[in-house]
Amino acid sequence: MSLLSKIKLYATQPHQCSYLVGQEATTLFIDPASNIDSIAYRDLTEIGFRRSGVHFYRPHCHSCNACTPARIPAKAFTPNRRQKRTLVKNADLTVKPISSIAGDEYFQLYSR
């Protein structure tokens, strides 16, 4: 039996949609007390769940699916001309690991 069948789900009350102005959304959350291993994490990702810290969630709207994530097989991905130009244009950007994104600076960056 899959671990997914034992996970408790909770739904939020309808709230303002983060994606579409004037629309209501509902979000499904996995019980934060659930022990999610790498296999369950993979399975959750395949059915549209996202993760933020220790929270797993996905949009769950009865009348809309506009924010359904698109999955791209990374190994088979080939950038088109526009994507290649964007990569060259952003070649000066660097990536570095940080210990935490808690703080106003990161929130402002995320908000933009």
All heavy atoms as an XYZ file, in Angstrom:
891
protein
N       0.842     -1.178      0.000
C       0.000      0.000      0.000
C       0.888      1.243      0.000
O       1.859      1.322      0.731
C      -0.909     -0.010      1.227
C      -1.844      1.187      1.254
S      -2.807      1.351      2.759
C      -3.823     -0.094      2.713
N       0.557      2.187     -0.814
C       1.328      3.418     -0.929
C       1.177      4.270      0.326
O       0.117      4.321      0.947
C       0.853      4.212     -2.142
O       1.386      5.509     -2.122
N       2.257      4.962      0.672
C       2.221      5.890      1.796
C       1.204      7.000      1.534
O       0.587      7.516      2.464
C       3.615      6.495      2.020
C       3.734      7.600      3.053
C       3.404      7.066      4.441
C       5.116      8.208      3.050
N       0.989      7.341      0.273
C       0.058      8.416     -0.065
C      -1.360      8.127      0.415
O      -2.098      9.045      0.764
C       0.047      8.680     -1.568
C       1.334      9.224     -2.178
C       1.128      9.536     -3.644
C       1.828     10.443     -1.431
N      -1.740      6.863      0.454
C      -3.098      6.534      0.892
C      -3.289      6.753      2.384
O      -4.416      6.807      2.867
C      -3.441      5.091      0.519
O      -2.592      4.199      1.223
N      -2.198      6.900      3.133
C      -2.276      7.096      4.578
C      -2.111      8.557      4.999
O      -2.267      8.884      6.166
C      -1.203      6.263      5.274
C      -1.368      4.781      5.067
C      -0.263      4.017      5.747
C      -0.412      2.529      5.495
N       0.631      1.758      6.164
N      -1.803      9.438      4.056
C      -1.548     10.846      4.371
C      -2.866     11.593      4.561
O      -3.792     11.442      3.768
C      -0.708     11.504      3.255
C       0.695     10.905      3.245
C      -0.645     13.009      3.438
C       1.564     11.408      2.122
N      -2.924     12.392      5.620
C      -4.106     13.221      5.862
C      -3.986     14.512      5.070
O      -2.928     15.133      5.022
C      -4.215     13.560      7.345
C      -4.532     12.380      8.211
C      -4.631     12.814      9.659
C      -4.821     11.619     10.557
N      -4.808     11.996     11.981
N      -5.094     14.902      4.433
C      -5.150     16.140      3.663
C      -6.086     17.122      4.357
O      -7.103     16.724      4.926
C      -5.688     15.875      2.257
C      -4.849     14.988      1.359
C      -5.611     14.672      0.083
C      -3.540     15.666      1.033
N      -5.737     18.391      4.275
C      -6.579     19.456      4.797
C      -6.796     20.479      3.691
O      -5.878     20.786      2.939
C      -5.911     20.136      6.002
C      -5.698     19.189      7.153
C      -4.457     18.590      7.366
C      -6.740     18.887      8.014
C      -4.263     17.713      8.420
C      -6.556     18.016      9.071
C      -5.316     17.424      9.268
O      -5.133     16.557     10.306
N      -8.020     21.003      3.606
C      -8.339     22.022      2.602
C      -8.574     23.356      3.297
O      -9.189     23.413      4.364
C      -9.579     21.622      1.815
N      -8.075     24.417      2.683
C      -8.310     25.748      3.211
C      -9.724     26.198      2.854
O     -10.362     25.630      1.972
C      -7.326     26.776      2.619
O      -7.561     26.880      1.204
C      -5.886     26.388      2.886
N     -10.165     27.219      3.508
C     -11.399     27.889      3.108
C     -11.102     28.610      1.792
O      -9.941     28.929      1.503
C     -11.814     28.906      4.178
C     -12.262     28.274      5.475
C     -13.564     27.501      5.301
O     -14.467     27.922      4.595
N     -13.645     26.347      5.944
N     -12.099     28.873      0.982
C     -11.839     29.651     -0.239
C     -11.184     30.994      0.114
O     -11.528     31.624      1.106
C     -13.237     29.858     -0.826
C     -14.020     28.696     -0.316
C     -13.498     28.452      1.078
N     -10.191     31.363     -0.683
C      -9.441     32.601     -0.465
C      -9.109     33.221     -1.817
O      -9.315     32.605     -2.861
C      -8.162     32.333      0.335
C      -7.271     31.318     -0.313
N      -7.468     29.968     -0.185
C      -6.195     31.457     -1.116
C      -6.543     29.305     -0.870
N      -5.757     30.194     -1.457
N      -8.588     34.432     -1.801
C      -8.235     35.120     -3.045
C      -7.155     34.320     -3.773
O      -6.157     33.917     -3.188
C      -7.733     36.526     -2.748
C      -7.415     37.317     -3.989
C      -6.979     38.744     -3.670
O      -7.150     39.235     -2.566
N      -6.403     39.397     -4.647
N      -7.359     34.108     -5.054
C      -6.406     33.354     -5.871
C      -5.125     34.161     -6.064
O      -5.176     35.358     -6.355
C      -7.035     33.031     -7.226
S      -5.931     32.125     -8.330
N      -3.998     33.496     -5.909
C      -2.699     34.138     -6.100
C      -2.363     34.317     -7.578
O      -1.450     35.063     -7.913
C      -1.595     33.292     -5.469
O      -1.862     33.078     -4.115
N      -3.062     33.630     -8.452
C      -2.734     33.629     -9.870
C      -3.684     34.487    -10.713
O      -3.263     35.106    -11.678
C      -2.734     32.193    -10.412
C      -1.733     31.312     -9.727
C      -2.102     30.496     -8.665
C      -0.399     31.309    -10.114
C      -1.176     29.685     -8.023
C       0.530     30.510     -9.480
C       0.138     29.703     -8.435
O       1.055     28.911     -7.801
N      -4.966     34.469    -10.352
C      -5.964     35.155    -11.174
C      -6.734     36.173    -10.346
O      -7.370     35.820     -9.345
C      -6.941     34.144    -11.775
C      -6.313     33.078    -12.677
C      -7.339     32.017    -13.029
C      -5.738     33.708    -13.925
N      -6.689     37.422    -10.764
C      -7.386     38.503    -10.073
C      -8.891     38.250    -10.103
O      -9.443     37.860    -11.132
C      -7.054     39.862    -10.732
C      -7.833     40.985    -10.080
C      -5.565     40.140    -10.678
N      -9.524     38.428     -8.959
C     -10.965     38.288     -8.881
C     -11.461     36.860     -8.755
O     -12.667     36.633     -8.758
N     -10.567     35.903     -8.657
C     -10.964     34.500     -8.542
C     -10.711     34.005     -7.116
O      -9.844     34.505     -6.410
C     -10.165     33.636     -9.524
C     -10.407     33.947    -10.970
C     -11.800     33.579    -11.410
O     -12.336     32.551    -11.023
N     -12.411     34.435    -12.216
N     -11.475     32.998     -6.721
C     -11.264     32.346     -5.437
C     -10.536     31.036     -5.657
O     -10.704     30.385     -6.692
C     -12.590     32.071     -4.736
C     -13.189     33.273     -4.074
C     -14.328     32.892     -3.139
O     -14.942     31.819     -3.304
O     -14.605     33.699     -2.232
N      -9.757     30.650     -4.662
C      -9.000     29.409     -4.738
C      -9.167     28.628     -3.438
O      -9.535     29.187     -2.405
C      -7.525     29.711     -4.970
N      -8.895     27.352     -3.513
C      -8.821     26.480     -2.352
C      -7.487     25.756     -2.459
O      -7.042     25.413     -3.554
C      -9.976     25.453     -2.353
O     -11.204     26.162     -2.440
C      -9.972     24.606     -1.107
N      -6.856     25.518     -1.330
C      -5.555     24.858     -1.324
C      -5.622     23.609     -0.471
O      -6.189     23.626      0.623
C      -4.473     25.803     -0.765
O      -4.490     27.018     -1.519
C      -3.096     25.183     -0.867
N      -5.063     22.506     -0.968
C      -4.924     21.275     -0.192
C      -3.554     21.277      0.464
O      -2.545     21.566     -0.194
C      -5.020     20.048     -1.095
C      -6.375     19.627     -1.597
C      -6.238     18.372     -2.468
C      -7.330     19.359     -0.452
N      -3.506     20.939      1.736
C      -2.249     20.814      2.459
C      -2.109     19.396      2.995
O      -3.084     18.786      3.424
C      -2.200     21.776      3.657
C      -1.845     23.177      3.286
C      -2.830     24.097      2.999
C      -0.519     23.571      3.228
C      -2.512     25.395      2.651
C      -0.189     24.861      2.880
C      -1.185     25.781      2.597
N      -0.886     18.900      2.990
C      -0.570     17.627      3.628
C      -0.406     17.901      5.114
O       0.168     18.925      5.508
C       0.746     17.032      3.066
C       0.646     16.800      1.563
C       1.146     15.766      3.803
C      -0.319     15.738      1.136
N      -0.875     16.999      5.961
C      -0.688     17.129      7.401
C       0.804     17.334      7.688
O       1.632     16.496      7.318
C      -1.195     15.858      8.091
C      -1.064     15.884      9.592
O      -0.538     16.872     10.144
O      -1.511     14.911     10.230
N       1.170     18.446      8.333
C       2.594     18.711      8.602
C       3.261     17.647      9.464
O       4.478     17.516      9.451
C       2.587     20.061      9.325
C       1.271     20.668      9.027
C       0.322     19.541      8.767
N       2.471     16.868     10.195
C       3.038     15.802     11.028
C       3.371     14.551     10.215
O       3.995     13.627     10.734
C       2.071     15.452     12.152
N       2.991     14.512      8.946
C       3.264     13.351      8.096
C       4.756     13.212      7.848
O       5.462     14.195      7.654
C       2.546     13.484      6.745
O       1.168     13.513      6.914
N       5.211     11.985      7.832
C       6.610     11.698      7.536
C       6.722     11.439      6.035
O       6.327     10.389      5.549
C       7.086     10.486      8.343
C       8.562     10.211      8.134
O       9.309     11.077      7.683
N       8.987      9.011      8.453
N       7.234     12.414      5.300
C       7.319     12.317      3.842
C       8.734     11.890      3.460
O       9.694     12.642      3.621
C       6.980     13.670      3.174
C       5.625     14.192      3.651
C       7.043     13.554      1.661
C       4.449     13.317      3.305
N       8.861     10.664      2.957
C      10.166     10.192      2.499
C      10.360     10.578      1.031
O       9.492     11.187      0.414
C      10.324      8.687      2.721
C       9.307      7.854      1.950
O       8.661      8.379      1.020
O       9.163      6.664      2.272
N      11.509     10.224      0.471
C      11.823     10.645     -0.892
C      10.861     10.042     -1.922
O      10.532     10.689     -2.919
C      13.267     10.295     -1.247
O      13.477      8.898     -1.159
N      10.378      8.844     -1.684
C       9.445      8.215     -2.624
C       8.092      8.927     -2.573
O       7.506      9.242     -3.606
C       9.296      6.706     -2.332
C      10.639      6.009     -2.607
C       8.178      6.089     -3.154
C      10.718      4.586     -2.116
N       7.611      9.209     -1.358
C       6.341      9.935     -1.230
C       6.469     11.334     -1.812
O       5.549     11.837     -2.461
C       5.921      9.996      0.240
N       7.631     11.972     -1.597
C       7.860     13.312     -2.149
C       7.780     13.285     -3.673
O       7.122     14.124     -4.286
C       9.221     13.830     -1.682
C       9.570     15.194     -2.193
C       8.791     16.303     -1.884
C      10.677     15.389     -3.008
C       9.103     17.568     -2.353
C      11.001     16.647     -3.484
C      10.214     17.727     -3.148
O      10.524     18.967     -3.622
N       8.395     12.301     -4.272
C       8.332     12.149     -5.728
C       6.894     11.943     -6.187
O       6.431     12.579     -7.141
C       9.195     10.965     -6.177
C       9.183     10.749     -7.696
C       9.569      9.352     -8.098
N       8.566      8.423     -7.579
C       8.823      7.173     -7.230
N      10.026      6.677     -7.335
N       7.870      6.377     -6.777
N       6.170     11.074     -5.494
C       4.781     10.799     -5.862
C       3.901     12.041     -5.711
O       3.050     12.315     -6.559
C       4.223      9.652     -5.024
C       4.888      8.314     -5.329
O       5.581      8.206     -6.364
O       4.725      7.377     -4.524
N       4.109     12.793     -4.636
C       3.347     14.025     -4.433
C       3.641     15.035     -5.536
O       2.734     15.692     -6.056
C       3.661     14.631     -3.062
C       3.071     13.891     -1.865
C       3.690     14.403     -0.568
C       1.561     14.031     -1.838
N       4.895     15.159     -5.912
C       5.283     16.078     -6.976
C       4.620     15.688     -8.294
O       4.153     16.552     -9.037
C       6.814     16.089     -7.138
O       7.393     16.479     -5.904
C       7.259     17.047     -8.213
N       4.543     14.405     -8.560
C       3.935     13.929     -9.804
C       2.441     14.220     -9.883
O       1.889     14.302    -10.976
C       4.196     12.434     -9.993
C       5.637     12.138    -10.362
C       5.924     10.657    -10.523
O       4.992      9.832    -10.378
O       7.082     10.316    -10.767
N       1.782     14.402     -8.744
C       0.347     14.704     -8.771
C       0.082     16.178     -8.449
O      -1.031     16.555     -8.086
C      -0.467     13.764     -7.849
C       0.001     13.839     -6.404
C      -0.448     12.358     -8.380
C      -0.866     13.059     -5.422
N       1.119     17.014     -8.605
C       0.920     18.456     -8.565
C       1.188     19.153     -7.252
O       0.943     20.346     -7.134
N       1.685     18.434     -6.252
C       1.983     19.094     -4.990
C       3.276     19.878     -5.096
O       4.185     19.526     -5.849
C       2.074     18.081     -3.842
C       0.737     17.720     -3.279
C      -0.035     16.743     -3.873
C       0.226     18.373     -2.167
C      -1.287     16.412     -3.384
C      -1.019     18.055     -1.662
C      -1.773     17.070     -2.266
N       3.325     20.958     -4.347
C       4.499     21.825     -4.274
C       4.957     21.836     -2.828
O       4.230     21.403     -1.941
C       4.128     23.233     -4.729
C       3.522     23.243     -6.124
C       2.779     24.498     -6.413
N       2.062     24.364     -7.687
C       1.336     25.289     -8.219
N       1.203     26.459     -7.628
N       0.717     25.093     -9.366
N       6.161     22.340     -2.604
C       6.678     22.365     -1.247
C       7.201     23.745     -0.917
O       7.829     24.406     -1.737
C       7.810     21.351     -1.098
C       8.252     21.158      0.337
C       9.405     20.219      0.374
N      10.559     20.941     -0.140
C      11.778     20.837      0.346
N      12.033     20.008      1.303
N      12.757     21.528     -0.164
N       6.930     24.173      0.298
C       7.481     25.412      0.832
C       7.933     25.090      2.248
O       7.095     24.904      3.139
C       6.437     26.519      0.833
O       6.978     27.702      1.373
N       9.239     24.964      2.427
C       9.750     24.539      3.732
C       9.268     23.135      4.025
O       9.459     22.221      3.238
N       8.582     22.955      5.147
C       8.075     21.626      5.517
C       6.633     21.411      5.056
O       6.052     20.364      5.306
C       8.155     21.402      7.044
C       9.598     21.435      7.518
C       7.324     22.423      7.797
N       6.054     22.392      4.394
C       4.655     22.313      3.977
C       4.533     21.857      2.525
O       5.189     22.384      1.643
C       3.969     23.673      4.150
C       3.991     24.152      5.560
N       3.186     23.619      6.531
C       4.746     25.093      6.174
C       3.435     24.210      7.682
N       4.383     25.110      7.489
N       3.662     20.871      2.318
C       3.343     20.379      0.985
C       1.923     20.811      0.666
O       1.014     20.617      1.476
C       3.432     18.851      0.934
C       4.825     18.333      1.095
C       5.358     18.115      2.353
C       5.604     18.060     -0.014
C       6.646     17.635      2.507
C       6.895     17.586      0.120
C       7.413     17.371      1.390
N       1.706     21.379     -0.505
C       0.393     21.916     -0.849
C       0.188     21.864     -2.352
O       1.133     21.688     -3.117
C       0.265     23.363     -0.362
C       1.191     24.303     -1.099
C       0.741     25.022     -2.197
C       2.527     24.442     -0.742
C       1.582     25.863     -2.904
C       3.378     25.272     -1.433
C       2.903     25.975     -2.511
O       3.743     26.795     -3.224
N      -1.062     22.031     -2.753
C      -1.369     22.185     -4.168
C      -2.698     22.911     -4.298
O      -3.592     22.771     -3.454
C      -1.411     20.867     -4.904
C      -2.668     20.095     -4.704
C      -2.773     18.965     -5.684
N      -4.123     18.439     -5.568
C      -4.559     17.399     -6.196
N      -3.783     16.746     -7.005
N      -5.783     17.003     -6.040
N      -2.841     23.690     -5.352
C      -4.124     24.327     -5.610
C      -5.182     23.253     -5.867
O      -4.884     22.201     -6.435
C      -3.881     25.155     -6.871
C      -2.404     25.313     -6.939
C      -1.824     24.088     -6.325
N      -6.392     23.516     -5.420
C      -7.475     22.544     -5.584
C      -8.777     23.316     -5.793
O      -9.551     23.514     -4.860
C      -7.572     21.647     -4.349
C      -8.626     20.602     -4.456
N      -8.504     19.512     -5.289
C      -9.820     20.474     -3.834
C      -9.592     18.764     -5.169
N     -10.399     19.330     -4.295
N      -8.967     23.789     -6.985
C     -10.137     24.615     -7.301
C     -11.103     23.805     -8.158
O     -10.702     23.179     -9.133
C      -9.704     25.883     -8.030
S      -8.463     26.813     -7.101
N     -12.373     23.844     -7.797
C     -13.370     23.041     -8.505
C     -13.669     23.552     -9.910
O     -13.997     22.775    -10.796
C     -14.661     22.969     -7.692
C     -14.480     22.250     -6.396
N     -14.289     20.892     -6.315
C     -14.426     22.704     -5.119
C     -14.132     20.544     -5.061
N     -14.207     21.615     -4.310
N     -13.541     24.852    -10.127
C     -13.943     25.408    -11.419
C     -12.767     25.887    -12.271
O     -12.977     26.550    -13.278
C     -14.911     26.572    -11.200
O     -14.271     27.586    -10.459
N     -11.539     25.576    -11.883
C     -10.393     26.127    -12.605
C      -9.172     25.219    -12.444
O      -8.994     24.563    -11.413
C     -10.095     27.523    -12.039
S      -8.697     28.352    -12.786
N      -8.316     25.212    -13.445
C      -7.037     24.506    -13.339
C      -5.923     25.320    -14.011
O      -4.952     24.771    -14.514
C      -7.118     23.102    -13.926
C      -7.397     23.098    -15.410
O      -7.621     24.143    -16.015
N      -7.379     21.927    -16.006
N      -6.062     26.639    -13.999
C      -5.115     27.518    -14.690
C      -3.710     27.448    -14.106
O      -2.740     27.736    -14.801
C      -5.619     28.958    -14.653
N      -3.578     27.085    -12.850
C      -2.248     27.078    -12.236
C      -1.670     25.664    -12.139
O      -0.731     25.427    -11.383
C      -2.289     27.747    -10.868
S      -3.426     26.962     -9.717
N      -2.197     24.735    -12.910
C      -1.646     23.390    -12.931
C      -0.205     23.453    -13.442
O       0.051     24.035    -14.495
C      -2.486     22.466    -13.843
O      -3.820     22.445    -13.357
C      -1.915     21.064    -13.876
N       0.750     22.877    -12.686
C       2.142     22.985    -13.111
C       2.421     22.181    -14.381
O       1.797     21.154    -14.623
C       2.929     22.413    -11.930
C       1.974     21.515    -11.227
C       0.605     22.116    -11.447
N       3.347     22.668    -15.161
C       3.806     21.963    -16.361
C       5.098     21.235    -16.008
O       5.980     21.804    -15.383
C       4.054     22.944    -17.491
N       5.181     20.008    -16.374
C       6.386     19.210    -16.108
C       7.180     19.069    -17.405
O       6.642     18.668    -18.434
C       6.018     17.828    -15.576
C       5.217     17.867    -14.305
C       6.100     18.235    -13.138
N       5.298     18.329    -11.931
C       5.552     19.188    -10.970
N       6.549     20.012    -11.062
N       4.801     19.222     -9.909
N       8.458     19.393    -17.339
C       9.330     19.293    -18.506
C      10.402     18.247    -18.197
O      11.140     18.397    -17.228
C      10.005     20.645    -18.815
C       8.938     21.696    -19.106
C      10.997     20.509    -19.960
C       9.468     23.101    -19.202
N      10.481     17.192    -18.992
C      11.547     16.204    -18.770
C      12.906     16.882    -18.982
O      13.283     17.209    -20.113
C      11.286     15.124    -19.813
C       9.894     15.374    -20.305
C       9.610     16.817    -20.089
N      13.625     17.150    -17.923
C      14.857     17.941    -17.981
C      15.910     17.335    -18.910
O      16.593     18.067    -19.630
C      15.437     18.106    -16.575
N      16.041     16.027    -18.915
C      17.066     15.400    -19.750
C      16.762     15.533    -21.240
O      17.661     15.494    -22.069
C      17.232     13.928    -19.370
C      17.859     13.754    -18.006
C      18.023     12.300    -17.648
C      18.622     12.182    -16.261
N      18.763     10.809    -15.827
N      15.491     15.709    -21.574
C      15.099     15.826    -22.981
C      14.919     17.275    -23.422
O      14.645     17.534    -24.581
C      13.800     15.056    -23.216
N      15.115     18.223    -22.503
C      14.884     19.633    -22.810
C      15.979     20.191    -23.721
O      17.158     19.983    -23.502
C      14.834     20.454    -21.525
C      14.724     21.934    -21.767
C      13.537     22.493    -22.204
C      15.818     22.760    -21.573
C      13.432     23.853    -22.431
C      15.721     24.124    -21.789
C      14.534     24.666    -22.220
N      15.559     20.891    -24.758
C      16.470     21.606    -25.644
C      15.977     23.041    -25.740
O      14.852     23.278    -26.181
C      16.487     20.977    -27.054
O      16.808     19.594    -26.942
C      17.501     21.663    -27.944
N      16.805     24.012    -25.312
C      16.340     25.403    -25.356
C      16.154     25.896    -26.788
O      16.911     25.529    -27.686
C      17.452     26.181    -24.648
C      18.651     25.304    -24.712
C      18.154     23.892    -24.782
N      15.132     26.729    -26.973
C      14.920     27.327    -28.286
C      15.791     28.588    -28.408
O      16.536     28.926    -27.490
C      13.431     27.624    -28.527
C      12.863     28.612    -27.536
O      13.562     29.474    -26.993
N      11.566     28.498    -27.279
N      15.696     29.293    -29.528
C      16.549     30.472    -29.755
C      16.354     31.533    -28.687
O      17.318     32.114    -28.191
C      16.258     31.077    -31.132
C      17.050     30.425    -32.232
C      16.812     31.071    -33.578
N      16.890     32.524    -33.531
C      16.435     33.326    -34.473
N      15.863     32.829    -35.544
N      16.554     34.634    -34.367
N      15.110     31.802    -28.362
C      14.837     32.841    -27.365
C      15.430     32.466    -25.997
O      15.990     33.318    -25.300
C      13.329     33.047    -27.254
C      12.957     34.168    -26.334
C      11.482     34.413    -26.353
N      11.164     35.583    -25.556
C       9.952     35.993    -25.303
N       8.927     35.338    -25.793
N       9.747     37.052    -24.565
N      15.298     31.222    -25.620
C      15.857     30.774    -24.340
C      17.377     30.838    -24.343
O      17.994     31.196    -23.339
C      15.358     29.364    -24.029
C      13.872     29.334    -23.736
C      13.281     27.954    -23.830
O      13.781     27.077    -24.544
N      12.175     27.739    -23.113
N      17.988     30.520    -25.472
C      19.452     30.619    -25.574
C      19.900     32.071    -25.451
O      20.903     32.362    -24.780
C      19.930     30.025    -26.903
C      19.834     28.515    -26.957
C      20.249     28.000    -28.326
C      20.049     26.503    -28.434
N      20.390     25.992    -29.757
N      19.173     32.988    -26.086
C      19.509     34.422    -25.970
C      19.379     34.887    -24.522
O      20.211     35.645    -24.019
C      18.604     35.257    -26.877
C      18.971     35.183    -28.345
C      18.286     36.290    -29.162
N      16.853     36.365    -28.964
C      15.938     35.819    -29.744
N      16.309     35.127    -30.820
N      14.658     35.945    -29.493
N      18.345     34.439    -23.843
C      18.149     34.808    -22.444
C      19.290     34.277    -21.584
O      19.790     34.974    -20.694
C      16.797     34.274    -21.937
O      15.755     34.824    -22.741
C      16.567     34.634    -20.482
N      19.736     33.076    -21.847
C      20.860     32.490    -21.109
C      22.121     33.316    -21.300
O      22.833     33.622    -20.336
C      21.082     31.041    -21.560
C      22.122     30.246    -20.796
C      21.752     30.147    -19.324
C      22.267     28.861    -21.396
N      22.399     33.723    -22.536
C      23.576     34.555    -22.810
C      23.439     35.912    -22.120
O      24.380     36.415    -21.510
C      23.771     34.731    -24.338
C      24.809     35.787    -24.648
C      24.155     33.400    -24.972
N      22.247     36.493    -22.188
C      21.997     37.798    -21.580
C      22.207     37.762    -20.058
O      22.611     38.755    -19.458
C      20.572     38.237    -21.909
C      20.210     39.619    -21.444
C      18.809     39.976    -21.897
C      18.426     41.369    -21.452
N      17.069     41.714    -21.886
N      21.933     36.628    -19.433
C      22.045     36.501    -17.983
C      23.292     35.733    -17.542
O      23.367     35.263    -16.400
C      20.796     35.826    -17.432
C      19.587     36.703    -17.556
O      19.545     37.794    -17.003
N      18.598     36.252    -18.314
N      24.285     35.645    -18.408
C      25.497     34.889    -18.099
C      26.267     35.464    -16.914
O      27.059     34.759    -16.284
C      26.395     34.819    -19.328
N      26.028     36.732    -16.573
C      26.744     37.352    -15.458
C      26.152     37.002    -14.094
O      26.735     37.310    -13.063
C      26.760     38.879    -15.624
C      25.358     39.471    -15.612
O      24.433     38.823    -16.145
O      25.197     40.574    -15.066
N      24.995     36.346    -14.075
C      24.370     35.977    -12.804
C      25.104     34.809    -12.164
O      25.610     33.926    -12.851
C      22.907     35.607    -13.017
C      22.005     36.707    -13.563
C      20.591     36.185    -13.742
C      22.013     37.917    -12.649
N      25.150     34.818    -10.843
C      25.782     33.717    -10.118
C      24.789     33.125     -9.129
O      23.837     33.778     -8.715
C      27.022     34.198     -9.353
O      26.632     35.234     -8.448
C      28.089     34.721    -10.294
N      25.042     31.907     -8.744
C      24.211     31.205     -7.774
C      25.103     30.809     -6.617
O      26.212     30.310     -6.820
C      23.580     29.936     -8.399
C      22.779     29.167     -7.373
C      22.730     30.303     -9.590
N      24.629     31.061     -5.397
C      25.389     30.646     -4.225
C      24.430     30.147     -3.158
O      23.331     30.683     -2.999
C      26.255     31.778     -3.689
C      25.485     32.954     -3.152
C      26.414     34.022     -2.602
C      25.567     35.161     -2.027
N      26.366     36.185     -1.419
N      24.816     29.106     -2.446
C      23.942     28.591     -1.389
C      23.940     29.531     -0.179
O      24.943     30.185      0.113
C      24.576     27.246     -1.032
C      25.987     27.362     -1.455
C      26.028     28.327     -2.606
N      22.780     29.609      0.477
C      22.667     30.382      1.704
C      21.970     29.509      2.741
O      21.285     28.548      2.393
C      21.892     31.704      1.493
C      20.503     31.432      0.935
C      22.650     32.638      0.574
C      19.621     32.661      0.886
N      22.132     29.850      3.997
C      21.577     29.001      5.053
C      20.097     29.254      5.296
O      19.381     28.374      5.756
C      22.363     29.191      6.351
O      22.295     30.555      6.747
N      19.606     30.465      5.007
C      18.210     30.773      5.276
C      17.741     31.913      4.378
O      18.511     32.803      4.043
C      18.047     31.189      6.740
O      16.734     31.660      6.982
N      16.461     31.860      4.022
C      15.882     32.965      3.263
C      14.948     33.789      4.138
O      14.155     34.570      3.648
C      15.145     32.484      1.998
C      13.999     31.534      2.351
C      16.109     31.858      1.013
C      13.075     31.240      1.191
N      15.040     33.606      5.431
C      14.228     34.395      6.349
C      14.795     35.810      6.396
O      15.990     35.999      6.532
C      14.243     33.778      7.744
N      13.950     36.773      6.221
C      14.393     38.156      6.281
C      13.727     39.008      5.229
O      13.249     38.521      4.200
N      13.695     40.298      5.504
C      12.996     41.245      4.633
C      13.608     41.317      3.237
O      12.893     41.429      2.249
C      12.992     42.631      5.287
C      12.058     43.579      4.563
O      10.879     43.214      4.381
O      12.520     44.669      4.171
N      14.931     41.253      3.147
C      15.596     41.340      1.840
C      15.100     40.243      0.897
O      14.784     40.492     -0.267
C      17.105     41.225      2.023
C      17.872     41.179      0.718
C      19.364     40.911      0.910
O      19.791     40.640      2.054
O      20.080     40.965     -0.095
N      14.998     39.019      1.396
C      14.561     37.899      0.565
C      13.069     37.982      0.266
O      12.626     37.631     -0.820
C      14.923     36.572      1.223
C      16.410     36.413      1.339
C      17.045     36.557      2.565
C      17.189     36.154      0.217
C      18.421     36.433      2.669
C      18.553     36.027      0.310
C      19.169     36.168      1.542
O      20.521     36.049      1.623
N      12.281     38.450      1.242
C      10.853     38.603      0.998
C      10.608     39.630     -0.097
O       9.767     39.429     -0.981
C      10.124     39.002      2.284
C       8.657     39.186      2.074
C       7.826     38.086      1.908
C       8.101     40.452      1.997
C       6.468     38.239      1.686
C       6.735     40.625      1.777
C       5.922     39.514      1.620
N      11.334     40.743     -0.065
C      11.189     41.784     -1.090
C      11.570     41.226     -2.464
O      10.901     41.501     -3.460
C      12.028     43.012     -0.746
C      11.585     43.749      0.496
C      10.157     44.251      0.403
O       9.691     44.659     -0.643
N       9.438     44.210      1.516
N      12.651     40.463     -2.521
C      13.065     39.837     -3.778
C      11.989     38.888     -4.283
O      11.618     38.911     -5.463
C      14.390     39.101     -3.583
C      14.961     38.393     -4.798
C      15.278     39.391     -5.913
C      16.211     37.617     -4.411
N      11.451     38.062     -3.402
C      10.389     37.122     -3.769
C       9.155     37.882     -4.264
O       8.534     37.497     -5.255
C      10.041     36.235     -2.581
C       8.863     35.323     -2.821
C       8.997     34.181     -3.591
C       7.616     35.621     -2.296
C       7.926     33.357     -3.843
C       6.526     34.801     -2.528
C       6.696     33.681     -3.304
O       5.622     32.865     -3.549
N       8.807     38.943     -3.588
C       7.629     39.730     -3.958
C       7.774     40.343     -5.349
O       6.793     40.435     -6.091
C       7.390     40.850     -2.942
O       7.047     40.290     -1.696
N       8.982     40.763     -5.720
C       9.196     41.332     -7.050
C       9.100     40.273     -8.120
O       8.668     40.462     -9.194
C      10.578     41.988     -7.143
C      10.655     43.323     -6.480
C      11.873     44.131     -6.925
N      13.103     43.410     -7.033
C      14.013     43.276     -6.058
N      13.820     43.830     -4.897
N      15.121     42.618     -6.247
